[in-house]
Amino acid sequence: MATNLQIDMDLLETASRLGGFRTKRETVNEALRRFIQLSKQKELKKYLGKVDIDLKYDYKKLRNRA
């Protein structure tokens, strides 16, 4: 699906050069992927230090081997 966007060409060219991308599409798609990944990481940070981890927990021991 074609979409027309007004993108700052200086930003696009800089991102393309720094990322080593061959096309505008690759550059924009990777930028969107990284934005989503960063946003998810920020969302997870709110749980940092709030989840107790049992270092002795052995998930393999709980597997049912029939």
trRosetta pair geometry for C-beta under 8 A, 3 or more apart (Angstrom, degrees):
i j d omega theta_ij theta_ji phi_ij phi_ji
7 11 7.2 -117 168 68 87 108
7 12 5.3 69 136 -53 123 129
7 28 7.5 -81 -107 -93 158 120
8 11 4.1 59 91 12 110 113
8 12 6.6 167 88 -14 57 87
9 12 5.4 -54 -142 40 36 114
9 13 6.0 36 159 -19 69 106
10 13 6.0 -55 -144 38 27 108
10 14 6.2 26 156 -18 62 109
11 14 5.8 -58 -146 38 28 110
11 15 6.1 26 157 -17 66 109
12 15 5.9 -56 -145 39 27 109
12 16 6.1 29 155 -21 63 110
12 24 6.2 9 -179 -132 128 94
12 27 6.1 101 -163 117 77 147
12 28 7.5 -14 -127 -65 103 88
13 16 5.6 -54 -144 37 29 114
13 17 6.2 28 157 -19 64 107
14 17 5.9 -56 -147 37 28 109
14 18 6.1 21 158 -13 65 111
15 18 6.0 -58 -140 43 27 106
15 19 5.8 10 165 -4 65 118
15 21 7.5 2 126 23 78 128
15 27 5.2 113 109 -168 108 114
15 31 6.1 2 -176 -73 151 123
16 19 6.3 -66 -137 48 20 100
16 21 4.7 -93 -142 63 69 101
16 24 7.0 -50 -82 -97 134 50
16 26 7.8 93 -125 80 88 96
16 27 4.4 -52 -84 -86 82 141
17 20 7.7 23 177 -70 26 38
19 26 8.0 -171 114 127 128 100
19 27 6.3 145 57 -119 140 78
19 30 6.1 146 -171 96 155 152
21 26 4.1 -178 -160 103 114 115
21 27 4.3 173 79 -68 158 77
21 30 6.5 -150 -79 14 135 140
22 26 6.0 62 47 21 68 150
23 26 4.7 102 58 4 83 99
23 27 7.0 -145 98 -4 48 87
24 27 5.6 -58 -151 37 34 114
24 28 6.2 27 156 -15 70 108
25 28 6.1 -58 -144 40 27 104
25 29 6.0 24 160 -16 65 112
26 29 6.0 -59 -142 40 25 109
26 30 6.2 21 161 -15 63 111
27 30 6.2 -61 -148 38 23 105
27 31 6.3 24 154 -19 62 110
28 31 5.6 -55 -146 36 31 113
28 32 6.4 31 155 -19 65 105
29 32 5.8 -55 -150 36 31 111
29 33 6.4 34 151 -20 65 104
30 33 5.5 -50 -146 35 36 114
30 34 6.2 32 156 -16 67 106
31 34 5.9 -56 -146 39 29 108
31 35 6.3 33 153 -22 64 107
32 35 5.6 -52 -145 34 31 114
32 36 6.4 31 156 -18 64 105
33 36 5.9 -58 -152 37 29 109
33 37 6.3 27 152 -18 65 109
34 37 5.5 -52 -143 38 33 113
34 38 6.1 34 157 -19 66 107
35 38 5.9 -56 -146 38 27 110
35 39 6.3 29 154 -20 63 108
36 39 5.7 -56 -148 36 29 113
36 40 6.4 29 154 -18 64 105
37 40 5.8 -56 -150 36 30 110
37 41 6.4 31 152 -20 64 106
38 41 5.6 -53 -148 35 33 113
38 42 6.4 35 153 -20 65 103
39 42 5.7 -52 -150 34 32 112
39 43 6.5 35 150 -22 63 104
40 43 5.5 -52 -151 33 34 115
40 44 6.5 32 152 -18 66 105
41 44 5.7 -56 -150 37 33 110
41 45 6.7 47 150 -36 64 98
42 45 5.6 -40 -153 13 35 120
43 46 6.7 -46 -178 11 38 109
44 47 5.9 -57 -172 32 56 110
44 48 7.5 79 135 -46 71 86
45 48 5.2 -21 -162 -12 52 121
46 50 7.8 -13 138 11 58 142
47 50 5.1 -109 -161 54 52 113
47 51 5.7 27 167 -25 104 112
53 57 8.0 -110 177 14 65 125
54 57 4.1 88 96 -34 108 107
58 61 4.1 56 107 -1 114 116
58 62 7.2 152 101 -13 69 85
59 62 5.8 -60 -159 36 42 112
59 63 7.3 62 145 -42 67 89
60 63 5.7 -31 -162 -2 44 117
